[in-house]
Each structure stands twice: as structure tokens, then as C-alpha cells.
Amino acid sequence: MYAHAIHSLTSNVTRTAREVSQDQTSKNARLLIRAGYISQAAAGIYTLMPLAIRVLARIEQIVREEMLSLGAQEFLAPALQARELWETTGRWESIDVLYQLRSRHGQEYGLAATAEEAIVAAFEKNIRSYRDLPAALFQISTKFRDEPRARSGLLRGREFRMKDLYSFHFSEAERDLYYEEVCRAYMRIFARCGIGAGTLRTFASGGVFSKFSDEFQLLHEAGEDTVFVTEDGQTALNKEVADDADALRQLFGSTVPRLREHRAIEIGNTFKLGVRYTDAFGVSVQDSEGARRSVQMCSYGIGTTRVLASIAEVYGDDAGLVWPKALAPYDIHVVVLGGDSQTLEMARQVREVCAHERLSALIDERPEIRAGEKFADADLLGMPLRVVIGGRSSQEGRIEVKRRTEQEVSTISLDQLTGFVAGS
């Protein structure tokens, strides 16, 4: 629904700014606010404007495709969850970031920080036998966490988007095999989003979920986490578990190699939950001999808005955002200079080519904005390719094109545009 649209850049929808509040200290927040992708509603809470929604839709489509490739099915849990669900697992009091509220009628609820309780309670009604396993369900939805220090823009918010997957298994062996499949799918997701090279599967504590977990950490100075990485780059662990003898023995055996310290952004995590949640809700299955057995469970998360912010941090430069081709809101940013008949005719033809070739385009034909400002806005908004219509090139029936990551400007004919986009 977003892929092939042609939209005009109008100030009533997307308004860029040269400066942002000094309170915005993170690179992703400064760039995304300046470019009109997001608007801060409160501390840790942001409105996603149309350009951000287009990026997020592309990220979440990649995530969805990879989850479906694992045989998982999509569901949607309620954001408003009864206190009783959380008390069943003892997490009503143990999760310190859980928003807790009381209705006018006295009922108590938690706002979804995660959905283990909700999915197990629903899944329990549909499972009877070991033949019903394995099963996996995922959702992409808004989560809420009462962070004490919401900061770093979309990297740590009180309201954010997350993909969460839950899998159920008959045995630990089956669980472990599927767990590894998901971890491989995670690395494919990050590679498709353009951040695979800098992302490491990192051994970590499990917090309120499990003893240990795997985190997917993007090495970057903007990160809030500290990770230690072996010199060959093959093994990483979170600083929180670096002094845990069991963790070190599990990773390295008796000899711990030299480790290098890095800052990192956590963009995903996976947990082997065992039977903690399924036992709490009385979920069991009958095996082939008629005996009841507990059900093994895992959970897996990716913060999709955090991925968006991470890409802004990694690729953004002094001029603005730089989106990987697979995630850019539009394939091309068209800058129209002047309103003479030849320029307007060329703009019309560019629209036709885009529609025919199924290219998405953001067209800046604002008459009151000077050429230099339009070029600056094109850099700030970060599309992979800038197309300029106007001046001598239009008189010759040609257009100027420039890739966002390059300085070189080329002049091409209109029938070369599709090939140029493909190479961006």
C-alpha cells in the first residue's frame, strides 16, 4: 500500500526545520525531528509522521516476511491486560516498568510491555495433544514501558513498536532447534535492513524472563549497552554477565580469551523460557503414551522503531538522514525548479514514468522555496536518489540525478531513470 505512491512535498504534512530543541541530545531524534519524520508528544513519546510510517512499514514488512518463513502465524494481543494475568506468573510486582492503571469501575490493568501472559492464556484454550506442537505466533504492535529515564529519541521510549514472537514445543531438543532458526532469521532481518554487518548475537542475562538470553547488539557509540567481543569478532557477551562464572564457562570453557569493549544498541533479543509460563497457566499436552507433559516455550523480540532509530544513527551524516534503498520512504526525491512550460512538461513525464515503472516518488514543487533550500531538504530527508527538473537540462529533455551518498551529479535522459534507480 506504500510502495508505489507519488506524493508532493507540502509544508502542511512534512515541514523541515534547521534547528531542534537542545533537549534532543541524540542524533536520531535531532535528525528525525528536523526532517519532519517524528514529533515529540511527551518525554519518551513520539508521533510518527507520514515519512516515518513509510520507513517503519518497510522494516515491519521485512520482519513479517521472515517470521512467516519460520512457519509462524500472526496474531494480535490486547494492549490492555488484566492484573490477574500478570499475577498468574508473579510479574505484576516484579516488572518495574509495567504501567499499572485502575479503571473508573475499579478493575486493574497493565499496559502491554510484552505479551507472554496474554498469549499463553489464549493458546491454552487451543492445545490438547503433542500433535498440536510445535506452534509459533507473532505480532507487531505498540508496547508501553514506564522507563525512568526516557532518552535517546526512539532508541528508548515509553511507547514504541515491537515484533514479539512466541513458540511452543514438545521437547527441549525441538525448542532448541527452532530457537536457532529464529536467531538465523534475525540476522537475515538485520542484513536486509542494512545493519547486519555491525550486529552481533550477544550472550546476556535474561532479566525477568530467564537466566540467560541472546541479545542482538548493533555496535555503535550511541548505544546504552556495553558488550565484550572476542578479537576474532565471533563471540560477544553483555557486560552484565561478564562476571558470571557459569556464563563464561558456557561460552569459553576453562580459558577466557582477550575481550574488547564496545558500546552497542540492543535491537533484538531471544529467550528460552522453559516451562515457567506454561506451567503457571497449567498448559500441558498428552504424549503418545497418554501421559501429561509440560510445554516448552521461547519468546523473541525486535524493536522495529528502535531499528528505525538505529539506522538514523548509523547512516545519518552532517546533511541529514541517509536511508538504505530497501527502507527509504520513496525511491526518488524529485526537485522541480521553476514553472516554465518545459519544466512542467518534464515533471509530468517523470510522474508518468514513475507510475508506469512502479517507482515511488516524493516531488518538491513548492514555488516559494529556493533551489538551495530544496537541495538541502532533499539531503535532510535522505532518499537514495535526487532528481532535478529545470533549467538547461529540461530544455534539452534531460534530468539531473544524484545519489544521496555521492557528490557526483549526472545528466541523463528520462528513459535512463529506471536503470539509474535500480543502481542506487
NULUMNU-433040 format. One line per field, with one value per residue (C-alpha): x, y, z; residue number from 1. Coordinates in Angstrom, 2 decimals. Layout:
BEGIN
east = [X; ...]
north = [Y; ...]
up = [Z; ...]
vomar = [NUM; ...]
This chain:
BEGIN
east = [0.00; 3.01; 5.42; 4.50; 2.89; 3.72; 3.33; 4.06; 6.23; 3.88; 4.58; 1.28; 2.31; 6.11; 7.86; 11.62; 13.50; 17.04; 17.21; 15.63; 15.34; 18.56; 16.76; 17.15; 20.67; 20.55; 21.46; 18.41; 15.98; 17.63; 17.64; 14.18; 12.59; 14.43; 13.33; 9.71; 9.61; 8.60; 7.19; 7.71; 4.44; 5.99; 9.18; 9.78; 6.61; 6.65; 4.13; 5.28; 4.56; 3.91; 7.56; 8.41; 5.38; 6.64; 10.06; 8.52; 6.18; 9.16; 11.03; 7.99; 7.31; 10.82; 10.22; 6.83; 8.24; 10.96; 8.54; 6.19; 9.17; 9.58; 6.02; 4.82; 1.30; 0.35; -1.91; -2.70; -2.87; -4.70; -2.63; -4.88; -4.27; -5.98; -3.94; -4.87; -2.88; 0.29; -0.31; -0.51; 3.20; 4.13; 5.16; 2.61; 5.07; 8.38; 8.33; 9.23; 8.47; 4.92; 2.31; -0.43; -3.79; -7.24; -10.46; -13.32; -15.06; -12.22; -10.66; -6.86; -4.88; -1.35; -0.45; 1.34; 5.09; 5.29; 2.74; 3.89; 0.93; -1.62; -0.52; -0.20; -3.67; -5.11; -3.02; -4.03; -7.57; -6.37; -3.83; -4.62; -2.02; 1.63; 0.34; -0.58; 3.12; 5.26; 3.37; 4.58; 2.70; 3.97; 2.60; 3.85; 2.24; 2.67; 4.24; 4.45; 7.19; 7.45; 11.11; 12.55; 14.82; 13.31; 16.07; 17.93; 14.92; 13.33; 16.10; 14.46; 10.86; 7.91; 5.75; 7.26; 6.65; 7.87; 7.65; 7.25; 7.23; 6.28; 6.98; 5.72; 7.46; 7.07; 10.69; 13.80; 15.53; 12.75; 12.75; 16.49; 16.36; 13.61; 15.39; 18.43; 16.23; 14.83; 18.30; 19.33; 16.17; 17.06; 20.43; 18.72; 16.34; 19.17; 21.11; 18.07; 17.72; 21.32; 22.76; 23.74; 27.48; 27.56; 25.16; 26.37; 24.48; 25.44; 25.19; 23.35; 21.37; 17.67; 16.41; 12.84; 12.41; 15.10; 18.58; 20.36; 19.33; 20.71; 20.72; 21.33; 23.59; 24.47; 27.95; 27.69; 28.82; 25.21; 24.34; 23.48; 24.86; 28.45; 29.44; 32.69; 33.74; 36.48; 39.29; 38.08; 34.61; 32.88; 31.69; 30.15; 28.69; 26.92; 28.82; 26.02; 27.08; 30.85; 31.43; 29.12; 31.26; 28.50; 28.13; 31.88; 32.22; 29.27; 30.82; 34.54; 35.16; 38.11; 40.04; 38.58; 40.14; 41.08; 37.94; 37.43; 34.89; 32.30; 29.20; 26.15; 22.43; 20.23; 17.88; 16.60; 16.53; 15.59; 14.76; 14.43; 11.65; 11.36; 8.10; 7.86; 4.93; 3.15; 3.23; 1.90; -1.17; -1.49; -0.61; 0.33; -0.12; -0.75; 2.15; 1.90; 1.58; -1.19; 0.95; 0.74; 3.86; 4.75; 5.16; 8.46; 8.32; 10.52; 9.97; 11.73; 11.59; 12.70; 12.07; 11.02; 11.04; 14.42; 15.69; 14.47; 16.31; 19.44; 19.59; 19.31; 22.20; 24.40; 23.82; 22.90; 25.52; 26.01; 23.48; 20.72; 19.28; 20.58; 18.18; 19.23; 17.40; 15.26; 13.86; 13.67; 10.22; 10.47; 12.71; 13.42; 13.15; 12.18; 13.13; 11.25; 12.93; 10.82; 7.38; 8.03; 6.18; 9.17; 9.90; 6.27; 6.02; 9.16; 7.74; 4.59; 6.64; 8.64; 5.38; 4.25; 7.50; 7.29; 3.68; 4.46; 7.64; 6.08; 8.58; 7.64; 8.46; 8.36; 8.03; 9.09; 7.40; 6.98; 7.13; 8.12; 11.25; 14.61; 16.73; 19.38; 16.77; 15.17; 18.52; 19.19; 15.78; 16.47; 19.67; 17.94; 15.06; 17.51; 16.04; 18.58; 18.29; 17.65; 16.21; 16.30; 13.98; 14.50; 16.93; 19.01; 18.64; 14.85; 15.21; 17.28; 14.76; 17.07; 17.15; 19.90; 20.37; 22.49; 22.79; 22.49; 25.81; 27.76; 28.75; 28.70; 25.75; 24.85; 22.61; 20.52; 17.59; 14.22; 14.33; 17.51; 15.84; 14.60; 18.05; 19.63; 17.18; 17.97; 21.65; 21.20]
north = [0.00; 2.30; 1.09; 2.94; 6.19; 9.57; 12.41; 16.11; 17.55; 20.05; 22.01; 21.10; 17.42; 17.43; 20.53; 20.52; 22.60; 23.90; 23.59; 21.44; 21.79; 21.50; 18.81; 16.47; 15.18; 12.00; 12.04; 10.02; 12.38; 15.51; 14.24; 12.68; 15.78; 18.18; 16.16; 16.05; 12.27; 12.44; 14.95; 14.71; 14.44; 14.00; 12.59; 9.23; 9.52; 10.47; 10.91; 9.15; 11.34; 10.01; 9.65; 7.67; 5.45; 4.58; 3.58; 1.64; -0.18; -1.39; -2.54; -4.36; -5.98; -7.45; -8.69; -10.13; -11.97; -13.58; -14.59; -16.18; -18.05; -19.72; -21.03; -18.54; -17.14; -13.56; -12.65; -9.50; -9.46; -6.71; -3.81; -3.61; -6.74; -7.70; -7.69; -11.35; -12.41; -10.83; -12.18; -15.71; -15.55; -13.28; -10.43; -7.83; -6.71; -7.81; -5.80; -2.30; -0.70; -2.09; 0.65; -0.18; 1.54; 1.33; 1.92; 4.09; 0.84; -0.48; -3.02; -3.07; -3.46; -3.44; -1.85; -4.38; -4.24; -7.72; -10.49; -13.80; -13.98; -12.90; -15.39; -18.34; -17.68; -17.63; -20.53; -22.76; -22.93; -24.36; -27.01; -30.60; -33.05; -33.24; -33.33; -29.64; -28.79; -27.03; -23.78; -20.20; -16.92; -13.37; -9.86; -6.38; -3.91; -0.96; -1.65; 0.52; 0.68; 3.16; 3.93; 6.04; 7.93; 8.02; 9.32; 8.79; 9.52; 6.38; 4.22; 4.25; 5.36; 4.83; 3.88; 2.00; -0.60; -4.17; -7.51; -10.30; -14.00; -16.87; -20.52; -23.67; -27.05; -30.64; -31.10; -29.10; -30.53; -29.31; -25.96; -25.50; -26.30; -23.74; -21.19; -21.37; -20.98; -17.77; -16.45; -17.01; -15.25; -12.31; -11.93; -12.02; -9.27; -7.01; -7.68; -6.76; -3.56; -2.62; -3.15; -6.82; -6.21; -4.36; -6.62; -9.39; -12.16; -11.44; -13.70; -11.89; -12.28; -12.99; -10.36; -11.09; -13.64; -16.30; -16.88; -16.28; -14.91; -13.81; -10.15; -8.77; -5.81; -3.25; -1.95; 1.83; 4.66; 5.81; 2.56; 2.38; -1.15; -2.27; -5.54; -7.50; -9.06; -11.58; -10.35; -12.53; -10.93; -14.30; -14.21; -11.41; -11.07; -8.30; -6.60; -7.59; -11.28; -10.77; -11.67; -14.71; -17.86; -20.04; -17.73; -17.58; -21.35; -21.89; -19.59; -20.29; -23.36; -23.04; -20.33; -16.86; -15.14; -11.47; -9.33; -5.86; -3.42; -1.73; 0.40; -1.13; -0.68; -3.64; -4.13; -7.64; -10.38; -14.04; -16.06; -19.77; -19.58; -23.29; -24.18; -21.19; -19.51; -22.57; -24.30; -21.16; -21.33; -25.12; -25.68; -29.29; -31.85; -35.56; -37.53; -40.66; -42.84; -40.77; -39.01; -35.26; -33.24; -29.60; -27.41; -25.71; -22.04; -19.31; -15.62; -13.37; -9.58; -6.94; -3.25; -2.01; 1.67; 1.08; -0.39; 2.76; 4.96; 2.82; 3.25; 7.03; 6.86; 4.66; 6.23; 9.83; 12.45; 16.19; 16.92; 14.66; 11.17; 8.50; 5.59; 2.22; 1.59; -1.19; 1.10; 4.56; 6.19; 6.87; 5.62; 9.13; 12.72; 14.95; 18.62; 20.87; 24.23; 26.87; 26.85; 27.29; 25.06; 22.83; 22.18; 21.42; 19.09; 17.25; 16.95; 15.43; 12.92; 11.97; 11.27; 9.07; 7.10; 6.57; 5.38; 3.05; 1.63; 1.36; 3.74; 5.77; 9.46; 12.47; 15.58; 19.00; 21.61; 24.27; 27.60; 29.68; 27.67; 28.49; 25.88; 25.72; 25.09; 22.35; 20.63; 20.90; 19.39; 16.54; 15.72; 16.05; 13.71; 11.09; 9.38; 7.31; 9.35; 13.03; 14.02; 17.69; 19.04; 22.56; 24.88; 23.94; 20.19; 20.37; 22.44; 19.58; 16.99; 15.64; 15.45; 15.70; 12.81; 12.48; 9.61; 10.64; 9.04; 10.59; 14.09; 13.46; 14.84; 13.13; 14.28; 11.51; 11.05; 10.17; 6.61; 6.01; 6.87; 3.37; 1.87; 4.63; 3.95; 0.25; 1.03; 3.39]
up = [0.00; 0.41; -2.26; -5.46; -4.31; -5.84; -3.34; -3.32; -0.58; 1.03; 4.18; 5.80; 6.03; 6.20; 7.49; 7.87; 10.42; 10.66; 14.46; 17.17; 20.92; 22.93; 24.95; 21.97; 22.52; 20.43; 16.76; 15.70; 17.46; 16.08; 12.51; 12.55; 14.13; 11.82; 8.80; 9.96; 10.40; 14.06; 16.52; 20.26; 22.18; 25.65; 27.15; 25.51; 23.38; 19.71; 16.93; 13.77; 10.77; 7.21; 6.18; 9.32; 8.80; 5.33; 6.67; 9.54; 7.16; 5.14; 8.23; 9.54; 6.17; 6.22; 9.76; 8.81; 5.79; 7.89; 10.63; 8.10; 6.60; 10.01; 9.87; 12.49; 12.30; 13.08; 16.00; 17.97; 21.76; 23.63; 24.91; 27.97; 30.07; 33.31; 36.51; 37.06; 34.01; 35.38; 38.88; 37.49; 36.69; 39.58; 37.31; 38.42; 41.10; 39.55; 36.30; 37.39; 34.00; 33.78; 33.51; 36.02; 35.99; 37.52; 35.61; 36.86; 37.79; 39.92; 37.55; 37.44; 34.23; 32.94; 29.61; 27.42; 27.99; 26.47; 25.91; 27.39; 29.77; 27.18; 24.52; 26.91; 28.32; 24.79; 23.50; 26.41; 25.03; 21.71; 22.66; 23.64; 22.32; 21.38; 17.80; 18.22; 18.61; 17.61; 17.26; 16.82; 16.88; 16.37; 16.46; 15.58; 17.93; 20.26; 23.64; 26.74; 29.36; 32.20; 31.63; 34.47; 32.05; 28.58; 26.35; 23.11; 20.93; 19.54; 20.98; 24.40; 24.56; 26.83; 23.85; 20.91; 18.24; 18.68; 16.96; 19.51; 18.62; 20.94; 20.19; 21.93; 21.80; 22.95; 23.99; 24.81; 21.73; 19.42; 21.21; 20.75; 17.03; 16.43; 18.63; 16.35; 13.27; 14.73; 15.54; 11.93; 10.74; 12.99; 11.31; 7.91; 9.05; 10.18; 6.97; 4.86; 6.89; 6.17; 9.67; 9.53; 9.33; 12.65; 14.57; 16.86; 18.62; 22.21; 25.26; 28.05; 31.24; 30.87; 33.32; 34.43; 31.62; 32.05; 33.48; 30.18; 26.80; 23.47; 22.52; 19.07; 19.61; 16.95; 17.70; 17.79; 20.04; 20.56; 22.34; 26.02; 26.45; 26.92; 25.28; 25.23; 21.93; 21.20; 18.96; 16.07; 16.37; 16.63; 20.24; 22.27; 25.73; 27.58; 30.38; 32.81; 32.57; 32.23; 35.92; 35.86; 36.10; 34.63; 31.64; 30.96; 31.27; 28.94; 26.33; 26.57; 28.70; 31.07; 29.18; 28.64; 25.60; 25.31; 25.00; 23.59; 25.00; 22.74; 23.06; 21.42; 20.71; 21.59; 18.64; 19.38; 21.99; 22.35; 25.45; 26.22; 28.81; 29.53; 31.26; 33.60; 31.86; 30.51; 33.90; 35.57; 33.34; 33.55; 29.89; 29.20; 26.44; 26.29; 24.83; 22.66; 25.76; 27.33; 29.95; 30.52; 29.75; 30.27; 27.19; 26.40; 25.39; 23.92; 23.26; 20.80; 20.32; 17.82; 18.43; 15.00; 15.92; 17.56; 14.29; 12.52; 15.02; 14.82; 11.06; 11.52; 13.98; 11.78; 8.37; 9.15; 8.28; 8.71; 5.95; 7.22; 7.01; 4.63; 4.12; 2.71; -0.54; 0.95; 3.65; 2.06; 2.18; -1.56; -4.35; -5.61; -4.42; -7.36; -7.14; -9.61; -10.28; -11.96; -13.53; -17.24; -19.68; -20.48; -16.80; -16.02; -19.02; -17.90; -14.38; -15.85; -17.82; -14.71; -12.91; -15.78; -15.80; -12.06; -12.30; -15.21; -13.66; -10.20; -8.61; -5.56; -5.72; -3.42; -5.57; -4.30; -6.47; -3.80; -5.68; -2.67; -1.79; -3.35; -5.13; -2.39; 0.28; -1.81; -2.25; 1.50; 2.24; -0.19; 1.69; 5.05; 4.09; 2.88; -0.22; -2.17; -5.37; -6.10; -9.47; -10.54; -13.22; -14.59; -16.27; -19.29; -18.73; -19.08; -22.24; -23.66; -22.50; -19.79; -15.98; -13.37; -10.94; -7.82; -5.36; -1.70; -0.78; -3.65; -4.74; -8.48; -10.46; -13.75; -16.58; -18.13; -20.45; -18.99; -20.31; -18.28; -14.98; -14.13; -14.59; -12.53; -9.68; -9.83; -9.37; -6.44]
vomar = [1; 2; 3; 4; 5; 6; 7; 8; 9; 10; 11; 12; 13; 14; 15; 16; 17; 18; 19; 20; 21; 22; 23; 24; 25; 26; 27; 28; 29; 30; 31; 32; 33; 34; 35; 36; 37; 38; 39; 40; 41; 42; 43; 44; 45; 46; 47; 48; 49; 50; 51; 52; 53; 54; 55; 56; 57; 58; 59; 60; 61; 62; 63; 64; 65; 66; 67; 68; 69; 70; 71; 72; 73; 74; 75; 76; 77; 78; 79; 80; 81; 82; 83; 84; 85; 86; 87; 88; 89; 90; 91; 92; 93; 94; 95; 96; 97; 98; 99; 100; 101; 102; 103; 104; 105; 106; 107; 108; 109; 110; 111; 112; 113; 114; 115; 116; 117; 118; 119; 120; 121; 122; 123; 124; 125; 126; 127; 128; 129; 130; 131; 132; 133; 134; 135; 136; 137; 138; 139; 140; 141; 142; 143; 144; 145; 146; 147; 148; 149; 150; 151; 152; 153; 154; 155; 156; 157; 158; 159; 160; 161; 162; 163; 164; 165; 166; 167; 168; 169; 170; 171; 172; 173; 174; 175; 176; 177; 178; 179; 180; 181; 182; 183; 184; 185; 186; 187; 188; 189; 190; 191; 192; 193; 194; 195; 196; 197; 198; 199; 200; 201; 202; 203; 204; 205; 206; 207; 208; 209; 210; 211; 212; 213; 214; 215; 216; 217; 218; 219; 220; 221; 222; 223; 224; 225; 226; 227; 228; 229; 230; 231; 232; 233; 234; 235; 236; 237; 238; 239; 240; 241; 242; 243; 244; 245; 246; 247; 248; 249; 250; 251; 252; 253; 254; 255; 256; 257; 258; 259; 260; 261; 262; 263; 264; 265; 266; 267; 268; 269; 270; 271; 272; 273; 274; 275; 276; 277; 278; 279; 280; 281; 282; 283; 284; 285; 286; 287; 288; 289; 290; 291; 292; 293; 294; 295; 296; 297; 298; 299; 300; 301; 302; 303; 304; 305; 306; 307; 308; 309; 310; 311; 312; 313; 314; 315; 316; 317; 318; 319; 320; 321; 322; 323; 324; 325; 326; 327; 328; 329; 330; 331; 332; 333; 334; 335; 336; 337; 338; 339; 340; 341; 342; 343; 344; 345; 346; 347; 348; 349; 350; 351; 352; 353; 354; 355; 356; 357; 358; 359; 360; 361; 362; 363; 364; 365; 366; 367; 368; 369; 370; 371; 372; 373; 374; 375; 376; 377; 378; 379; 380; 381; 382; 383; 384; 385; 386; 387; 388; 389; 390; 391; 392; 393; 394; 395; 396; 397; 398; 399; 400; 401; 402; 403; 404; 405; 406; 407; 408; 409; 410; 411; 412; 413; 414; 415; 416; 417; 418; 419; 420; 421; 422; 423; 424]
